[in-house]
């Protein structure tokens, strides 16, 4: 699969964390994440299974796991809008549940960015 320009552009902002400003390296990292996500989706029996698991996990308020499952879909660039909505819900829940001001700010800021 091809990495979308939006995905590469999103990573430009975190290039210092990645330790490179080399755009080709950023694309390579995106492609590696996408390939891993695609393999994970196949191993888990497809996108539908992951979406059902996310919905079930959210209903059980296991929001950390729900957010991680959403990342698999987002990295593969499938069901992006649904995954963003679930991840936003999970992060807002985690943000309101944490007693750490830094943690709360992080969760709610990322949720707002979705």
Rosetta blueprint (number, residue, H / E / L):
1 X L
2 X L
3 X L
4 X L
5 X H
6 X H
7 X H
8 X H
9 X H
10 X H
11 X H
12 X H
13 X L
14 X L
15 X H
16 X H
17 X H
18 X H
19 X L
20 X L
21 X L
22 X L
23 X H
24 X H
25 X H
26 X H
27 X H
28 X H
29 X H
30 X H
31 X H
32 X H
33 X H
34 X H
35 X H
36 X H
37 X H
38 X H
39 X H
40 X H
41 X H
42 X H
43 X H
44 X L
45 X L
46 X L
47 X H
48 X H
49 X H
50 X H
51 X H
52 X H
53 X H
54 X H
55 X H
56 X H
57 X H
58 X H
59 X H
60 X L
61 X L
62 X L
63 X H
64 X H
65 X H
66 X H
67 X H
68 X H
69 X H
70 X H
71 X H
72 X H
73 X H
74 X H
75 X H
76 X H
77 X L
78 X L
79 X L
80 X H
81 X H
82 X H
83 X H
84 X H
85 X H
86 X H
87 X H
88 X H
89 X H
90 X H
91 X H
92 X H
93 X H
94 X H
95 X H
96 X H
97 X H
98 X L
99 X L
100 X L
101 X H
102 X H
103 X H
104 X H
105 X H
106 X H
107 X H
108 X H
109 X H
110 X H
111 X H
112 X H
113 X H
114 X L
